[in-house]
Amino acid sequence: MLLVRGRKQCVWGIRTAWNTVGDGDFFCPDCGGDRNYRRRTGRRRFTVLGIPLLPRGYVGPVIECAACQTHFGTEALDHPTTVRFSAMLRDAVHTVALAVLAAGGTSSRTVRVTAVAAVRAAGFDDCTEDQLTTLIDALAADTGRLPGAYEGTPEPCGAALAIELHEALEPLAPHLAPAGRESILLQGARIALADGPYSPAEREVLTIVGGALLICPDDTARLLAAARTPS
C-alpha cells in the first residue's frame, strides 16, 4: 500500500476484465422485477499499480442486471420473467379446462360456462364456449375418441392431452406457492362438478393435474373431496 497525496493506493491486486457474450430479459431477485441482463465472462489478472500483468484464470459466466449491476449465477435465468410467468399461468388454466371438458364432455352448458369463466379469469379475455368446444372436437378427431368417453385407461383424456397437461403444468409448479398449485386444481374441479359429481374420467384427469402440479396424491384426493362440499 502506498500513500499518494494523502490517499491510500493499492500496489497490487486482482482485477477482472468482463466481456459481454449475450443479453436478454430476466427476473432480477434484487430489483424484484423484470430487467435486462448481460451474460458476461471475465478474465482475472494480477495487477501491480493498476497495470495488469499475470493472468489468473477465468470467471463466470455470470448474469449481470443492467439496472442494479448485481451479479447472479446462471440459474437466475431459470426463474421466468413476470410476463412469461403470466403466460404460463394462462396456458396452464386453459389446458386444465380443456382436459376436464375432454373427459366430461361439452353437452352441459353449465360446464361450458364454468370453463369459459375460469379461462377468462386466467387472462384469455376473448375466450368463448364455441372456441373451447371447437378445440375439444379437434382433439376428439385427432385421437379418435369422443369427449367424455372412458375406457379405464390411465389417460382418459387421451395421450396427447395428458402430455399437454404435463408440459403446461410441470414447468410452472416449482414457481407457484402451494396455494397457487391448489387453486389451479380446484378450478378444474369446479368445472367437473358444474353438472354433478365427478365422472371416473374427470377424476382421473384431475389426479393427473394434481401430480403434474407436484401435489401429493393424498392432498389431491383431499382437495377434490373438499371441492364437492358446498361452502
C-alpha positions in Angstrom: 0.0 0.0 0.0 1.4 3.4 -1.0 0.4 6.9 0.2 -0.2 9.2 -2.7 -1.3 12.8 -1.9 -2.8 11.8 1.4 -4.7 8.8 -0.1 -4.0 5.1 0.1 -3.4 3.4 -3.2 -3.3 -0.3 -3.8 0.0 -1.5 -5.0 -1.1 -4.9 -6.2 -4.4 -6.8 -6.5 -6.6 -8.9 -8.8 -8.7 -7.2 -11.4 -11.4 -8.8 -13.6 -12.0 -7.7 -17.1 -15.5 -8.5 -18.1 -16.7 -9.4 -21.6 -20.4 -9.5 -22.6 -21.4 -12.6 -24.5 -25.2 -12.3 -24.6 -28.2 -10.4 -23.2 -31.9 -10.7 -22.7 -34.6 -10.3 -20.1 -34.8 -11.9 -16.7 -36.4 -11.6 -13.3 -33.9 -9.8 -11.1 -34.1 -11.0 -7.5 -32.6 -7.8 -6.1 -34.8 -5.4 -8.2 -37.8 -7.6 -7.7 -39.0 -7.3 -11.3 -38.2 -7.9 -14.9 -35.0 -6.3 -16.1 -32.5 -6.6 -18.9 -29.4 -8.7 -18.2 -25.9 -9.1 -19.7 -24.4 -12.6 -19.7 -20.7 -12.0 -19.0 -17.5 -13.9 -18.7 -14.4 -12.5 -17.0 -10.6 -12.8 -17.2 -8.8 -12.3 -13.9 -5.3 -10.7 -13.9 -2.8 -9.9 -11.2 -2.1 -6.2 -11.3 0.7 -4.0 -9.9 -0.1 -0.3 -9.6 -3.2 -0.9 -11.7 -1.2 -2.4 -14.5 -2.5 -6.0 -15.5 0.4 -8.4 -15.6 -0.2 -12.1 -15.0 -3.4 -14.0 -16.0 -5.1 -15.6 -13.0 -7.8 -17.6 -14.8 -11.4 -17.0 -15.9 -14.6 -16.3 -14.1 -18.2 -16.8 -14.9 -20.3 -16.9 -16.8 -22.4 -14.6 -14.6 -25.7 -12.8 -15.2 -25.4 -9.1 -14.6 -28.5 -7.0 -14.1 -28.4 -4.0 -16.3 -30.2 -1.9 -13.7 -28.5 -2.7 -10.4 -25.3 -4.3 -11.8 -25.6 -7.2 -9.3 -24.1 -10.5 -10.5 -26.0 -13.7 -10.2 -25.3 -17.3 -11.2 -26.8 -18.5 -14.5 -29.5 -20.3 -12.5 -31.2 -16.9 -12.2 -32.4 -17.4 -15.7 -34.4 -20.4 -14.6 -36.9 -18.1 -12.9 -39.5 -16.9 -15.5 -40.0 -13.2 -16.1 -43.2 -11.7 -14.9 -44.5 -11.7 -18.5 -43.5 -15.3 -19.1 -45.0 -16.4 -15.7 -48.3 -14.8 -16.6 -48.4 -16.6 -19.9 -47.5 -19.9 -18.3 -50.3 -19.5 -15.8 -52.8 -18.6 -18.6 -51.8 -21.7 -20.6 -52.0 -23.9 -17.5 -55.6 -23.0 -16.7 -56.6 -23.2 -20.4 -55.1 -26.7 -20.7 -56.7 -27.9 -17.5 -60.1 -26.6 -18.6 -59.7 -28.4 -22.0 -58.6 -31.7 -20.3 -61.6 -31.7 -17.9 -64.0 -30.9 -20.8 -62.5 -33.6 -22.9 -63.0 -36.1 -20.0 -66.5 -35.0 -19.1 -68.0 -33.8 -22.3 -69.3 -30.5 -23.5 -73.0 -31.2 -23.6 -73.8 -29.3 -20.4 -74.0 -25.6 -20.8 -73.2 -25.1 -17.1 -69.9 -26.9 -17.6 -69.1 -24.8 -20.7 -69.9 -21.5 -18.9 -67.8 -22.5 -15.8 -64.9 -23.4 -18.1 -65.1 -20.2 -20.0 -65.2 -18.2 -16.8 -62.1 -19.9 -15.5 -60.2 -19.4 -18.7 -61.2 -15.7 -19.0 -60.2 -15.1 -15.3 -56.8 -16.5 -16.2 -56.2 -13.9 -18.9 -57.9 -15.1 -22.1 -60.5 -12.4 -22.1 -61.9 -13.3 -25.5 -62.5 -17.0 -24.8 -65.9 -18.3 -25.8 -67.9 -21.5 -25.5 -67.5 -22.1 -29.2 -63.8 -21.8 -29.1 -63.5 -24.4 -26.3 -65.9 -26.8 -28.0 -64.1 -26.4 -31.3 -60.8 -27.3 -29.6 -62.4 -30.3 -27.9 -63.9 -31.5 -31.3 -60.4 -31.2 -32.8 -58.9 -33.2 -30.0 -61.5 -35.9 -30.4 -60.9 -36.1 -34.2 -57.1 -36.2 -33.6 -57.3 -39.0 -31.0 -60.3 -40.9 -32.4 -62.1 -40.7 -29.1 -65.3 -38.9 -28.2 -65.2 -36.3 -25.4 -66.4 -38.0 -22.2 -65.5 -41.5 -23.3 -64.0 -43.5 -20.5 -62.2 -46.8 -21.2 -60.4 -47.3 -17.8 -57.1 -46.2 -19.2 -54.5 -44.2 -17.2 -55.0 -41.3 -19.5 -58.7 -41.0 -20.3 -58.3 -37.5 -21.8 -56.0 -39.0 -24.4 -52.3 -39.4 -24.5 -51.8 -36.2 -26.4 -53.7 -34.1 -23.9 -52.1 -35.8 -21.0 -48.7 -34.8 -22.4 -50.1 -31.3 -22.8 -51.0 -31.2 -19.1 -47.6 -32.2 -18.0 -45.9 -29.8 -20.4 -48.1 -26.9 -19.2 -48.0 -27.6 -15.5 -44.7 -29.1 -14.6 -42.5 -26.1 -15.6 -44.9 -23.8 -13.7 -45.4 -25.8 -10.5 -42.0 -25.0 -8.9 -42.6 -21.3 -9.2 -46.1 -21.4 -7.5 -46.8 -21.4 -3.8 -48.8 -24.4 -2.6 -52.0 -22.3 -2.5 -51.4 -21.4 -6.2 -51.0 -25.0 -7.2 -54.1 -26.0 -5.3 -56.1 -23.1 -6.9 -55.4 -24.5 -10.4 -56.5 -28.0 -9.4 -59.7 -26.6 -7.7 -60.6 -24.6 -10.8 -60.5 -27.9 -12.8 -62.6 -29.5 -10.0 -65.2 -26.7 -10.2 -65.6 -27.3 -13.9 -66.0 -31.0 -13.5 -68.6 -30.5 -10.7 -70.7 -28.0 -12.6 -73.0 -30.7 -13.8 -72.8 -33.1 -10.9 -70.4 -35.5 -9.2 -67.1 -36.4 -10.8 -67.2 -39.0 -13.5 -64.4 -41.6 -13.4 -62.8 -39.9 -16.4 -62.9 -36.5 -14.7 -61.4 -37.8 -11.5 -58.6 -39.5 -13.4 -57.8 -36.3 -15.3 -57.8 -34.2 -12.1 -55.5 -36.8 -10.5 -53.1 -36.3 -13.4 -53.4 -32.5 -12.9 -52.5 -32.8 -9.2 -49.5 -35.0 -9.9 -48.2 -32.5 -12.6 -48.6 -29.7 -10.1 -46.5 -31.6 -7.5 -49.4 -32.1 -5.2 -49.1 -35.4 -3.4 -51.9 -38.0 -4.1 -53.4 -37.7 -0.6 -53.7 -33.9 -0.8 -55.1 -34.2 -4.3 -57.8 -36.6 -3.0 -58.5 -34.3 -0.1 -58.9 -31.2 -2.3 -61.2 -33.0 -4.7 -63.3 -34.2 -1.9 -63.4 -30.7 -0.3 -64.5 -29.2 -3.7 -67.6 -31.3 -3.6 -68.7 -29.9 -0.2 -70.8 -26.7 -0.6 -69.2 -23.8 1.3 
